[in-house]
Amino acid sequence: MVLALVLLRLWLWHFSGVFGVEAGEMKSLSVMEGDSVTLHTDTDTQRNDAVIEWMFGPENPDTVIAEINRANINHITDERFRDRVKMDSQTGSLTITNIRTTDSGLYKVEITTNPEAEKIFNVTVCALLPVPLIIRDTSQCSSSSGSSSVSKCSLLCSVLNVSHVTLSWYKGNSLISSIRASDLSISLSLPLEVEHQDKNTYSCVLNNNISNQTKHLDISQLCQPCAALLPVPVIIRDTSQCSSSSSVSKCSLLCSVLNVSHVTLSWYKGNSLISSISVSDLSISLSLPLEVEHQDKNTYSCVLNNNISNQTKHLDISQLSLQMEIKIQPETHDHNSNAPVMFVVSP
């Protein structure tokens, strides 16, 4: 009989602990990671014999994290909250600073002199949202078969390692499409197809229940016509600038492209940038010079790129550089003649 009573008491104690979460007044609130939050007791404890305890747990608030005893001494008893928790000595309200996602859970306050003042707070800490990234899906680059002047651009808006969020495409203020992430931390991607000449405003928005991040689409920058593939640069020798100086001869080269816009043309020595030139909206021709020695053993390349793709032309110095051999071939003339001496330059 005694054993049965003991077991009954333990059973009642266990379930009063579990269901005690619902017994008191429950308040739910959300807060951003890194912010501060204050959990108010809404009472004024003037009596010196009051003991106020705050308890915390992800599902059941059973761990004491802070308390004020009868001597008004404030104790922080959980190292997870060290230097981040403060209690008001008058009201017992709890303030958490620099709050973390691991601080999400249930918080319960108990006041010995006022049992009816027990409160429970369900706190959700939302991680800081990243700014969405918009990239062009070049594998889907296509041109409308019905009209050569209308081509389409496939885009992807992406975010990494998110949970409890919604990723959406908007055209102006109108929602086009959206996708949700639940509890699991996952990566999200949402496609969008637009025409190159589309003048509407588009934006990709990542949001949860307390904040959002927006990335606006620049169609002119990301969506150049698929037909306008980048040409391969051409490297030619500028013979007018070729020179020879004793044992060291140099050759001037030009890397050129025709009718391009929104691109950068660059010379590289190995992986190191030597020089570059950029063109904006206008479709023009570009040329970028480079001077090398004939015996140079380094690797050089000329690269044409935009924000989507690139084309590279590698330099073969042995083919393009000019090996200077100066040969004097005398003409038949008399010693008093002023006929010029002919120089034959053979590559």
HUNORRA-V393948 format. One record per backbone hydrogen bond with DSSP energy under -0.5 kcal/mol. NH is the residue of the N-H (numbers start at 1). CO is the residue of the C=O. Records with the same first field share a line. If there is no record, write none. Layout:
NH=CO / CO
This chain:
5=1
6=2
7=3
8=4
9=5
10=6
11=7
12=8
13=9
14=10
15=11
16=12
17=13
18=14
19=15
20=16
21=18
22=19
23=19
24=20
25=118
27=120
29=122
31=124
33=126
34=99
35=32
37=96
39=94
40=38
45=43 / 90
46=44
50=47
52=68
53=51 / 110
54=66
55=108
56=63
57=106
62=56 / 60
63=56
64=62
65=54
66=54
67=75
68=52
69=73
72=69
74=72
75=67 / 73
77=65 / 75
78=65
79=77
81=78
82=79
84=81
85=81
86=95
88=93
89=87
92=88
94=39
95=86
96=37
97=84 / 95
99=35
103=100
104=101
105=123
106=57
107=121
108=55
109=119
110=53
112=51
114=111
117=114
118=115
119=109
120=25
121=107
122=27
123=105 / 121
124=29
125=123
126=31 / 124
133=158
135=133 / 156
137=154
138=136
140=137
141=138
142=152
144=150
150=147
151=149
152=142
153=194
155=192
156=135
157=190
158=133 / 156
159=188
162=186
164=182
165=181
166=207
167=179
168=205
169=177
170=203
171=174
172=170 / 201
173=171
174=171
176=169
177=169
179=167
181=165
186=162 / 184
188=159
190=157
192=155
194=153
196=151
198=195
203=170
204=215
205=168 / 203
206=213
207=166
208=211
213=206
215=204
217=202
219=217
221=218
222=218
223=219
224=222
228=225
229=227
234=256
236=234 / 254
238=252
239=237
241=238
242=239
243=250
245=248
248=245
249=247
250=243
251=292
253=290
254=236
255=288
256=234 / 254
257=286
260=284
262=280
263=279
264=305
265=277
266=303
267=275
268=301
269=272
270=268 / 299
272=269
274=267
275=267
277=265
279=263
284=260 / 282
286=257
288=255
290=253
292=251
294=249
296=293
301=268
302=313
303=266
304=311
305=264
306=309
311=304
313=302
315=300
317=315
319=316
320=316
321=317
323=321 / 347
324=322
325=323 / 346
326=324
327=325 / 344
329=327 / 342
330=328
333=331
337=334
342=329
344=327
345=343
346=325 / 344
